[in-house]
Amino acid sequence: MEESMRYSGEIKGWTGHVFHHTIDRIMRPLIISMAMYFGMNISMSDVFTTLWCIDWLHWPIHMLPGFMDNIRRTKRQMKRMQSFFLLDEV
């Protein structure tokens, strides 16, 4: 049973890694390409500002899957504590 839990954790870590790198690699060219496709007049200062903003969001996007996992676990633990505290006294 412990092996399956360890394997599950490795898959979860790998999927988070793939999610992060996919979003990171796709966002830069996609945003600029979409703006040009829709006819926006883009200067080099706009491109550099956009790239700076994407780099600035790099760490929060990287931390998002772990944050969501922590919220899910906290919610489950709070339900366990609530059910314990609502038990009748013995």
N, C-alpha and C positions, 0 to 999 in steps of 0.2 A: 504494500500500500504506500509506503514511503517513497518508493521508486516512482510510482505514478504521480505523486504530488510534486516531486522534484521535476519530473518531465513536464508537468503542466506549468510549473513556474518558468521553466526554460522557454516553453512555447509562448507564454504570456510576455516574457521579456523580449523574445525575438519579434513578436508581432508589434510591440511598442517601438522597437528599433526600426522596423520596416516602415511603420506609419510615420515616424518622425522624419526619416530620411527621404521618403517619397514626397511628403508635403514640402520639406525644405528644398528639394531639388526641383520640384515642379513650380513652386510659387513664383520664383524670380522671373523666369521667361514668360510664364503664363500671364501674369499681370500686365507686363509691358506689351506683350503681343496682343492681348485683348484690347488694351487701350488704343493701340495703333490700328487694329482691325475695325474698331468702331469709329475711326476717323478723328481721334483726338490729336491735337497738335502737341507733340512731345519734344521738349528740349532736353539737352544733356543734363541740366540741373534737375529736371523732373525725374530722369532715369536714376541719377545718383541718390536723390532724396528717397525715391521708392526703394532702392536697394538698401539704403541705410535703415529705413523703417522695417523692412523684412528681416534684416540682420538683428535689429533691436527686438523683434518678436521671436527670434530663434529659440531662446531659452524657455519662455513661457509655453511655446508650442511643444518643445521637447518634454516639459514637465507635465503636460496635460493628461496623458494616459495614466501616469502614476497618481496624479491628483484625483482623477475619477475613480481609480481603484481604492484609494484611501476613503473617499466619500462612501463608496459601496460597503466597505468593511465597517466603517463607523456606524452606518445605518443599521447593519445587521447586529452589531454589538449593542447598540442602544435598544433594539427590540428585545434582545436577550435579557438585558438589565431590567427593562420595563416588565417583562413577563415574570422575572424573579421578584421584583418589588411588589407586584400585584398579587402574589400568592398569599393565601391565608396564613396567619401565625399558627404555629404548632404549640 
